[in-house]
Structure formats: C-alpha cells, structure tokens
Amino acid sequence: MDSLLSRITINPEICHGKPVIRNLRYPVESIFEYLAAGDTFDDLLAEFPDLEREDLQACLEFAARSLQLKSQHLALT
C-alpha cells in the first residue's frame, strides 16, 4: 500500500499544498467530489486520460489512512 501512497504528493507550489495525484494538479479532494457525485473509476479514467487506476486507488488509501490518524487523535482527547 505504501507504493500507492507514493502517488499522492504534497508540494506547497502545487494547488496551495493540497494533496494531489503525482504532481499533476488533480487534488485528492476533487477526486472524492467526483466519486461522491456518482462518477465511477471508469468515468474518471475516461475523462482524465493521464490518470491511472492506481492513482484513484491511492486516493482511497490516502483517505483511509487520514481517517485512521484523525480517529486516533480524537480517541486521545
């Protein structure tokens, strides 16, 4: 899974430092907005041909890990 997470980059010079896919200026947040609106992985891959299925899987893994960290933090307070 760590290889998937390497696809998510954070650079203060790109998208104001938000997590993005491979420095391509696709914020992870935007991918989730598309998915929440009902788009599928196949829809996104067709719309954005420079993305790969592993990029979308990396977004899911990133979100899962972020929630785990936040859950641990909340449990401590």
N, C-alpha and C positions, 0 to 999 in steps of 0.2 A: 504493500500500500504506500510505502514511502516514495516509491518511484512515481506513483500517481501524484502525490503531493508536490513533487518537484516541478510539475507542470503549472502549479499556481505560484505566481511571482508577486512580490510587493516591491515597488520602486517608487520613491517619492516623486519622481519625474514623470510617471505614467499614471494617468487617471487619479491624480492627487493622492497617490499612495494606497489606493484601494487594491485589494487582491484581484488580480487579473489572470487570464489564461496565457501562459507563455509570452508575456510582454506584448501580446497582440492587441491590447486595449479592449478586450472583452471582459468587463468586470464580472466576477463570480455572482455578484448581486443581480446583475442583468440576466444572467442565465437562469437564475431562480425565478425571476419575474416572468420570463417566457414559459418556464415549466409550470408555474402556478397558474398561468393563463390558459393552460391546456396543451401547449406545444409538446411534442414528443422529441426524443433524441433525434429521430429520423427527420423531423421537421427542421430542427436546428441545424443539423448537418447539411441539409439541402439548402437552407437559407444562407449559411455561412460556410462555404466550402473549404476555408482554411482551418476550420476546426476538425478535430478527430474525436471519435467516440471516447477515447481515453481522457480527453480534455473534460468532457462532460462528467465522466465518472470521477475525475479528480475534483470537480466542483462538489459532488455529493460527499466524497471523502473529507474534503476540507470543511464542509458544513457539519458533518458528523463529529469531527474532531473538535471543532469550535464549540459545539454544544456540550461535548464532554467536559471541556475545560470550564465553561461557564457553569455547568451543573456542579462541578467540584467546588468552584468558588462560592456558589450560592449555599452549598451544604456547610461551608466553614463559617458563614456569617450568622 
